[in-house]
Amino acid sequence: MSNIRVDELSDAQVRNFVNQVEASGLSEAQLEQVAAARGMSASEITKLRQRVNKMPSTAKLSNLANQSSIRQDSISSTLLQSPEEIKTEAEKALDELKSKIFGASLFQNANPQFEPNLNLATPKNYVIGTGDELMIEIYGYSEANYKLTVSPEGNINIPNIGVVSVAGSTIESASSRIKNSLSSIYSGISNGTTSVNITLSNIRSIKVVLTGEIVKPGTYTLPSVASAFNALYASGGPTENGTMRDIRIIRNGRLVSTLDVYDFLVDGSLTNNITLQDQDVIFVPTYFKRVELVGQVKRPALFELKAGETFDDLLKYAGGFTEYAYQDRIQVLKNTGRERRIEDLLSSQFNQYEPESGDKFTITRILERFENRVTISGAVFRPGNYELSPGLTLSMLIKKADGVKEDAFLNLGYIARRKPDLQPEQLTFNVANILAGTDPDIQLKKEDRIFISSIFDIKDAYSLKIDGEIRNPGTYDYAEGRTIKDLILEAGGFKESATPVRIEVSRRMTDTDITSKEGDMAEIFQLDLSKNFTGKDANFILQPFDMIFIRTAPGYETQKTVRIEGEVLYPGNYAISKKDERLTDIIQRAGGFTPFAYIKGASLKRTGTISLQAAATRDDRVALQMEKEDDQQTLETITALQDPNVALSRRELQQKINNDYVGVDFEKILNKPEDKQNLLLRDGDVIFIPKELQTVKVGGEVLSPVTAVYVDNRGLKYYISQAGGFSEQALKKRSYVVYANGSVKSTSNFLGIRSYPNIEPGAEVFVPMKQYREKQTLSPQAWVGIGSTIASMAAIIFSIINNSK
């Protein structure tokens, strides 16, 4: 239907089409599915529906169209579906049935399994017929080649010899006849000096009729060497109702062979797969008896049985039981004339029971339990499952497990057992007495579980812990007799910074006086060793759970460094030379400042100088700790700690720098080294001396954040004006300045007079944002309540005044 163009159809053709549809009983939805499956495009289907709906004689079809309400998108989706997706439920059920039939897949594979091989030597029983081409090769003392075609009369005409009849004869008998004819000319054939080879050089075609329960019945043209299996495969094999066991080959009106497909499927035998002849008929009757076998067999399927075959035969076709099949009893579902019936088939009946058509056999799985198992575990050399042999006792089982280990707890073991009603019970025994024979031995039962504990199972795992100036601090296993020097050696020995004296050992208390407020919580030992593990306490015996601490040697110090960068003569890293070395000392060691140094902007960076709480409550600086720009938790914490009238946006927080800077006035400390701002140096300090700065940054709630050129003696409002002025959200009174050295000063207010901080080169002016609060309006009831309260108070005051008079 892909070639149909609806616009080219006449009204008579469309009306005839409508009449055929109405006669078939198809709905519009079914009609469109059929059309789509046969190649009609969605647009042509739409045009056809429109043509049909306009015709006056289509009342029934129009009604069907209204009921079906098929949309264009559903038609398109139908066109996109594969043939398997648009199958009806009946077709799907039929496919499922075919997939269950044993042997049906043999004829459904994509690649032929029974294609006749035309390259093999000609079979001796091949019957020559009209159209066959014979190749006659003569070699030896005489040589000649003839390629002769069998005439419609069944003859071949050999040059110089004449006509020889070969039709209806096998290739073997025809070869003898031809050789006899050739020997009249070629005398060497009789005495063996000349040989003759006769083969088929071209095979004729034959016509075979396949009928009955065949997927594609009809007449097939096949090579003359084709067998019955070749013909069956070409036709698709038997249908779901066709037999696999009684396929009949009829020649000239009589039965010449019966083919049983199961012979090939089960035994690989092709005994009755005879070569077909022209006009042979292959007839496939309906099946005689079919049963189903499911469950624990190797080939669960629907099987066809012949008369007289038993369950043993059925089991053979199914490949036998699997390893997990319960074979003593098989459940059989049978069909009666009225309802279904269930039967039990015992293993003793397998070779006698003849299944009936429709029977369903279910082979179940064996139970997941053991009939003769006992288990032993714990401190034995070979724990695991063992056979419960007749008369097996507890001592015999322990010997089977190669005895108990050296760490076995010999005072007590137990047996977990189930009573006849499956309730659990436990039996205890003395392991040593059982092995010695002083206690009565215990007879074991099915599913007994014996457990013998190890002495390590019933006490804590003993350990030792060592920490401090040791190469490999951590927790180590306790061993009886281990000394302090043994543990130090196992832990890698002392570090360079360690002192071997005053090693402290903390030991658990097992007899603490709980009634005393001053009761000891641990017993402390002070030990003295030397670096080579000698000394009076080197052989101190450790106890379980001891904790050992190795101290740092007094006066031992590792080098600490600071870094100075920028406008100094010798920038770089410097080691702190003494404990009281200060900022001015390191500047002096760096050779002093260059001519371009801007000392007022010098800064000290010291990690972890100000806590978050202090940063939010100080008036003279804003310290911000944001390790990540999207740190929402830090944002919320700082906002909560700030003044309630100040709300810092994420942009504002990101604009705050100097989170690790200490605001030091370097000009002051250079002039007065004894000033308290001349801080002691700490490991990791970074001092930066910038060049002269010439700009001022303005950010926050201004109309246009900008970097302005520094102008001497100009105040904060000047630079605000350079950024376009305050925005509507600006909190002017909280404006502040961050100076180049990291210090911060905010706007102050005294007696209503607002004082702004001075501006210096390299400073940053920042204007925070107001925090807006939702306005709360009073309800009419609240106003009435307030009015009533005022009236009551007025009445009380008036009464007091009158009484006083």
N, C-alpha and C positions, 0 to 999 in steps of 0.2 A: 504493500500500500504506500510505499515511499514515493512512488511515481504519480500518485493521484493528485490532481489539481482541482479543487472543488469549484473554482470559478469556471472551469471548462466543462463541468457536468451540466446536462440539460435537466429541466424540471422532471421529465419522465424518468430519467435515470435516478434522481434523488428520490422520487415517489416510489419507484420499484425497490430501492434500497430500504425505505421506511417500511414497506409491506413485509419485506423479508425479516426485518428486525422485530416487528410486531408478532410475526408468526413464530419466531424463535423464542420469544418470552424473555429476552435479555433486557435488563435495565440500562438506562443511559450510562451509568457508571461502568457497568460491565462492558458495554459497547465501546466506550472510550478506552478502556484498558486493553481490549483486544486490538483496537486500531493502533494504539501506541506501541503495543508489543510487535505489531506487524510492520512498523516503520513509518507510520503517518506522523508528521510533525505536529507540534502543539498548535501552531497557527492554522494549519489545515483542519484540525479537529474543531477549533473554534468556529471557523467558517462553515463547516458542515453542520454544527449545532444551530447556527444562525439561519442557515437555509432551511433546515428541517422545521424549526419553530415557526417560520413564516408560512409554511404550507398549510392549507385548510384541512387536509385529511390527516393531520397528525395530532389529533386531540389526545390520543392515548400516549404518544411519545412525549408530548408537551407536559402531560400530567406526570409522567415519569421523571421528566427533567426538573419539575418543581419539587418533587419528592426527594430526588437525589442531591440537589443543590451542590453540584460539583463545581469547584472554582478552578480558575486557570492554573493557579499555583499547584493544586493537587494533581492536575494533568501533567504538569511539567515534572513533578516529582515522580510520577508513574513512569514517564519516559526515561528518567535517570535510573530507575531500578533495574537490577539484573533479572534474568528469567527466573532464577531461584527465589527472588524476593516477591514476585507477583504470583507465585504458585498458590493455589487454593489449599485449604486445610486438608481436603481429600487427597490432593496430590502429595502434600507433605507426609501424610500418614502412609501413602503408598510407597514413597521413597524410604520411609523408616522401615516398612515391612520388608522391602527388597534388601535393605542393608542387613537385616537379620537372617535372611535365607542363606544357608550354607551353600556356597558354590556360585551364588549369583554374581559376585564380584569378578568371577573368572571371565565373564563376557562383557564387563563394563569398563575395562582398563582402556587407556588411551592408545597404548601400543599393542598391536596384535601379537598374541602368543601362539597362534596356530596358522601363521602364514605359510603356505606350501613352499618348500625349498626347491627351486627349479634347477639348482646347480648340482644336485646329487646325481649319482649314476642311475640309469634307468632301472627301476625295479623289475625283477625277472617275471613277476606275476602281472605286470602291466598289460592290459588288453588293448591291442592296437585297434584304432577306429579311423573312420574317414576324416581326412584332414591332417593326420599325423605325418610328419616328415621324417623319413629314415635316412640315416647316414651309414653307407656301406663302405668300409675301408679295407682294401686288399693290399697286403704287403708281404714281402719275402722275395722269392724268385720272380714273382709277378707283382706289379703295383697298379692300383686303380682306385678311384674314389667316385662314389655315386651318391647324389642327394635326391631322393625320390619321395614324392608325395602320394599318400594313399588316396586312390580315386573314390568317387562316390560308390562305385561297385565293390570297393574293398580290395583293389588290386594295386600292385606296383608294376611298372614296366621297366625291366632291367635291359639295358642296351645289349644287343647281340645274343640275348638269352630269351627274352619274352616276358609274358605276364605271369606274375606269381600272386596268388591269393593270400592275403595276410590279415584282413579285417576279422575281428572276433577271436583272433589267436593271441596268446600271450607273447611277449617279446622273446621269450625263451623258445617256444615252439616255432615261431615265425623265423627265428634265426637259423634253426636246423633246416627248415624248408628252403630258405634262401641259399644256404651253403650247398645243399644238394644240387640246386639248380646251377650254381656257379662252378661246381666241380666238373661239369660237362665241358667247360671251356678251359678252366684253370686246373690242370691235372695235379699241380703241386698241392692242392687242397687235400687230396686223398692221402698223399704220402707225407704230409706235414711240412713240406718245404715252403708252402704258401699259407698264410693265415688270413682270416676274415674277422673283422670286428663290426658288429651291427649295433647302433645306438639310435636314440631319438634325438634329432637335431632341432626339432620344433614341436612343441606340444600343442595339441588342439584345445579348444574351449568346449566345455560341456554346459548344459543347462540343468539345474537342479531345482526342484520345487520344495520349499519349506512351508509347512502349514501346521495348523493347530495352535497351541499356546506359545506362539513365537512373538517376540517383540516387534519384528518387522517381517511379517510373512510375505511370500512372493516367490517369483522365479529369479534365480541368480545364475549369472554366467561365471563359471569358475574354470581354472586350469584342469585338465583331465587327470592330473595327479593329486587333486585336492581330496582331503579326507572329510569325514563327517564333522569333525571338530572345526575344520576350516569353514565349512558351510554354516555351522551354528554361530561361530564368531561373527561372520559377515552379517548375519541376521539379528545380532544382538542377544542371542540366546533365548532360553525359555522366559516367559512372563512370570509374574508373581504367582500365577495359578498353574504354571506348567511344571511337568515332572522333570526331575534330573536323573531319575533312576530307570526310566522305561522309554527312551527315545528310539523310535522305530525307523528303520531304513527299508523302504519298500521299492522293489525293482520288478518291473513287468507284472505288477499286480500282486506280488507275493513278498512276504516278509523275509529279508535276507540277513538282517542283523539287528540286534538291540544294543543300544549304547547306554552304559551306566556311568554318568559323570563322576560318581563317588569313587569308582575304581581308579580314576586318574587322580582325584583330589586326595585320597587317603593312601593309596599304594603306588601312585605314579604309573599305573598300568594303562597302556593304550591298545589292549588286546583286540577290542571290537571296533577300533577306529579304522574302519575299512576305507579303501579308496573308492570314491564315488564314480559312477558311470553316467553317461548322458541319460536324462529323463528320470533319474532316481528321485524318489519322494522321501523327504524326512518329515515324519509326523511326530509332534510333541503332544501327548495327551495331557489331561489335568493330573495333578498329583493324586496319589492314592491315600496316603496317610502322612500327616505332618505333625511333629511334636516339637516342643521348645525345651531347651536345656539351659539353665542359668545358674550363676553362682560359681563355685570353686571347681570349674573344669577349664581345660586349656583353650577350648574353642566354643564358648557359649554362643548358641545360634538356634535357628529353626532348622530342624533336620527332617528329611523325608525317609520313611521306612517302607520296606517291602513287606509283603505278607510273610509271617513266620519269623521275622527278625525280633530279637529280644533286646532288653535293656543293655546287655553286654555289647551287642552290635552298636547300639546308640552311643555307648560310652567310647567305643573305638572311634566312631566318626568325630566325636568331640575331643579326641586326643587324650582321653583319660583324665583322672582327677589331678588337681594341683596338689602341692605339698601340704596345703592347709585345709584340705577338704575333710569334712566329717563323713565317713563312708558307711557307718553302721546303719544309719537310717536316712532315707531320702524322702522328702515331702513331694507328693504328687497331687496336683490339682486337676480334676477331671470334669468334663461337661456331661451332664445328664440331659434328658429331654426337657427338663423343667428348670433346673438350677445347677449350681456347681457343687462338687463334693471333694473332700480332701482325704487322701489315703497315705499310709506309710509304706514305703518299700524298703524291706530289710536287705542287707547284703547277701543273705543266703538265697534270695529270690532273683538276683540279677540275671542269671542265665536261663530263667524260666519265664519271667514276666514279659508279656508282649504288650507294649504300649498301644494305646488307642489314639486315633486322630484327635488333636486338640489338647492332649495331655501336656501339662507343664511341670517339669521336674526342677526342683530347687535344691541345689547342693550347698549346704551351709558351711561355715567355717568352724574349725575345732575351737574349743574353749581356751581362753588365755589363762590357763592354770596348769599346774603340774600334779601328776598323780603320785609321784614318789620323790619329792624334793625336800631336802633340809638345807639350811644355810648356817654357816658359821662365820663370824667376823670378829674384828678386834685384834688382840695381841697374839695371833697365831701366824705361822709362817706362810700358810697357803689359805687365806680366807676365800670364801666363795660358796657356790652351790654344789651339793653332793647328792649322790643317789641314796635313797632310803632303801637299803637292802634289808631283807628279812633279818630281824634280830639285832639291828644296828643300835648300839648304845652310845652314850655321851663320850665315854673314854675312847671308844673305837673311832668315833668321828674326829676327836682331837688328834689321835694318832694319824688318821688319814690326812689331816691338815698339817702334818709334819711337826706336831707338838706346839707348845706355847713358846713365845719369845722370852728373852731374858728379862724384859721390862714388864712382863705380865703381872697383874695384881692377883695373887693366888688365893686371897682370902674370900673372894666373892665373884661369882658369875651368875648369869641368869638365862633362862629359856623363855622366849615369848611364844605362846601356844594358843591355838584356837580350840575351844570346846566343840562338841558335836553340833551345838546350835550356833557356832561361829562367834560366841562371846569370847573376848580375850582373857587370858589368864597368864600369870607369870610365875615361874619356878626359879628359886635361887639355889645355888650349890657352892660348896667350897672346892675351888679348882684343885688345890694341892691334895685334899683328901680323896677326891675322885680319881686323880692320877695315881695316888698311892694305894688305892683300893681299900682305905679305911672306912669310907662312906659307901653306902649302896649305890651301885651304878644306876643310871636313869635310862629307861627304854625310850627311844625317840619315836615321834609320830610325824605324819605327813605335815609339811609346811612349818615345822619347828624352826625357830630362829635363835641360834645360840650366840651370845656375846660375852667375850672375855676382855675386861678393861686392861689398859696399860696404866702403869703408875703415873705416867705423865698426863693421862686423861682426867685424873681425879685431883689434880692440884694445879695451881696457877703456873703459867709459863714463867720461870725465873729469868730475870734479866738484870742488866747493869746499865747505868747511864753515865756517860762522861761528857763534860762540856767545858768550854773555856778555851784556853790557848793550847789546843791540841790539833793535830793535823786533820783527823777524821772524827770529829765529835759525833755522838749519836748513841743509839741503844745497841747493846751487845748481849749475846746469850750468856747466862750464868753457868759456870762449871765449878763443881766442888773443888776447893783448894786453890782457886785462882787468886793471885796476889795483885797488889796495885801495880807493880812493874809489868806483870803479864798483860794487864788491860791496857796500860799506856803503850806498850809495844804493839799490841793488836790495833790500837787506834792510830798508829803511824808515828808515835813519838811526839815530843814537845815541839811547839813552834819556836822560832827564834825569840819571840817576845815573851815566852813563858818563863816563870820562875819555878824551879823544882821544890822550893821550900814553901811551907804554908799551903800544901795541898789539902783541900777540905773534903771530907767524906761524910755524907749525911745518910744515917741509917734509920730505918723504920722502927717505931716503938710498938711493941706488942703488949706492953703491960702499963699503959698510961693510966694515971689516976684521974678518972673522969670527974671525981668530986672536987678536985683541986683547981682553983683558978690559975695557978701557976704551974700546972702540970706540963712536963716536957712533951713536945710534939715530935721531936726527932733527936737522935743521939749524934753529936758532932765529934769528929776526930780530926785533929790537925797533924798532918804527916809531913816529914822532911825527907826529900830525896836529893840526888844530884843528877846532873845532865846525863851521866852514864849509868843511871838506874841503880846506884849504890846508896848506901845510907842506912841508918838504923831502922827506917820504916819501909824499906824496899820490899820486904816479905810480908807486909800487912795482908792478912787474909780477908778477902771481901765476902760479904753475905748477900743473899738475894735482895734485889731492889735497891742496893746501894747507889747513891748518886755522888759522882766525883766531880769536883770543880778545880780546874787548873787556873791560877791567877796570872795576871800580867806582871812582869818584873817591875819593881819600883824604878821610876826615872826613865823607863823605856819610852821613847817617843819616835814615831814615824815622821818623816818629813812632811810638812804642810806647805802648800804653795798658794800664792795669790797672783793675780794678773793685773798689769797696768797697761792701758791702751791709750792711743791718741797722741796728744801733743806733749810728749816727754822725749828727752834725748834718747833714752834706751828702753823702749817699750818691750814687753814680754812677760814671761813667767819668772817669779821670784820666790825663793824659799823663805819662810818665816824663820828668822835667825834666833829670836828669843821670845819668851812668853809675853813680854810687855812691849813688843814692837807695835808701833802705831802708824796711822795713815801718813803722817808727815815723814816718818822714817823711810817708808818705802818710796815716797816721791823723791826724797833725797838720794836713795840708792839708784833710782832711775835717772839721775843726772839733772833733775829739775825740769822746768817747763821750757818749751820752745817759744819764740817770739809770737807765735800765732795762737797760743793757748788762751782759751776763754775760761778762766778759773771759776768764774761765777757759775758756769754751767757744768762743772765737774760733778760726777756722780759716783756713788758707791752702790754696787749691786751685791746683795747678800741674800742667798736663797733662804726662804722661810723666816723672814724678819718680822712680819706682822700677821697675827692671826685674823681670821675672818671676823670674829666678834669685835676685836679691837679696831679693825678697819672700818666697821660700820658705826662705831660710836665716838670716834675721835673727831674733834672739831677742826683740827688743823691739817688733816689730810684725808684723802679717800684712797684706800688700798684695795685693789680688786684682784681676786684670784680666780681666773677663768682659764682652766687648762684646755678647754675646748670651746669653740664658738657656740656650739649648740648645747652646752651644758645647762639644761633646764633647771636641774636641782640647784645648782649654784646661783642661777638667776633668781629663783624664788627665795633662797636663803638670804641673799644680800638685800633684796627688796623688803623682806620682813624685818631685817635688822636696821634698816634705814629709818630716818625720821618719818612718821606716819604721813606727813604732808608731801613726801618726796616719792615719786614712782620712777624707777630707773628702767628705761626700755632696754631691749637687747642691743640696739644700736649704740645707746649710751654706754652700756657696759663694755662693748667692744672697743669704744673709743678711749677707755681708761687704760693707760699704760702704767709703767713703773710699779708693777705688782711686787717686785722683789727689790725695789730701790729704797735706800736709806737717805733721807734728805739731810745732807751734810753741807754746812757752809764752809767751803774750802778756803775762801779768803780769810775767814775768821781764824781757822785753826793754823793757817800758815803764819799769821801775825801773832797768835797766842797758842803755841803748841800745847800748853797746859790746859786748854779749854776741854770741857767734857765731851765736846763733839769730835775731838781727835780720838776716834775709837781705836780700841785694840784690834789688830788684824785677826781674821778667822780664816780657816782653810776654805778655799774656793771663792774668796772675795774677788770682785772684778772692779777695778777703778778705771773710769773713762774720763779723759780730758779732751773735750771737743775743741774744734776751731771756733772762732768768734761766730755766734749765731746772729742772723739778721732778719729773722721772720718770727711771726707769732701766729699760731693756729687758733682758729675760732670754730667751735663745734657745739653740738647739742641743739637746743631749741632756738635756733636762729633761722632767719629766712633763707640764707644761703651760706652754709659752712664754707670757710675760705681760709687760706694761708696768707696773711697780710704782712707787708713789710714793716719791720719794727721802726717806730718813730720815737725818739727820746722824749721823755716827759709827757707822754700821752697815757691816759688812763683806760680803764676797762671799757667804759661806754664808747670810747673812740673806736676800739676794735670791734665792739658789737655793731656799731654803725657800719663798719667796713663789711660786715656779713649781712647787711640789710636790716638789722635791728632784731628785736625779740619777736618770736612767733607767739601766737595766741596761747599756746600751751606752756610757755616759758614760766618757770618759777624763779623770778628775778632775784629774790632775796637769798636764794641758795646758790647763786653763781659762785664759781670758784676757779682758781688758777693752779695749774700744775706746772712747776718750774722745771728748768732743764736738769737740775740736780736731783729731781724726784720728790722734792717737798711740795706740799699742797697748802694753799691758803684759801679760805672761803670769805664770802662777804659777811661783814659783821654789822650789828645794829645796836646802837646805844642811845637810849632816850629818844627813839624815833629817828635818829640820824644814822643813815646807812653809809657804811664805809667800805669801799671796794679795795681789794688788794692791788698793790703795784704790779706793773707789767714790766718784765725784763726780756731780753732777747732769748729766743728759744722756748718761751713759755707757751702753754696751751690754755686758752679760755674755754670753759665749759659751762653751759647753761642747762640745768636739769629740767625735767618735765613735771608739770603738776599732776597730782593724783586726783582724778575726778571721782567724786562719790555721788551715788544715786540720791537725788533729792526725795525726801520723804514728806508727803502731804498728809495733813491730818484729816480724818474722816469727820462728817457732821456730828457723829456721836461723841468724838473726842472733843470737838469744840463745845458741845453742850456740857460735857463733863467739866471742862475748864471753866466755863461760865458759872456753873453751879458752885464750884469750889471758890471762885472769887466772891460770889454773892454771900456764901457762908462766912468767909473770912471777914467781909465787910460788916456783916451783922454782928459777929463776935466783937470786933473792934468798937463798933457803935455802942454795944451793951457795956463794954468795959469803961468807955468814956462817960456814959450816963451814971454808972455806979460810982465812979470816982467823984463826980460832982455831989 
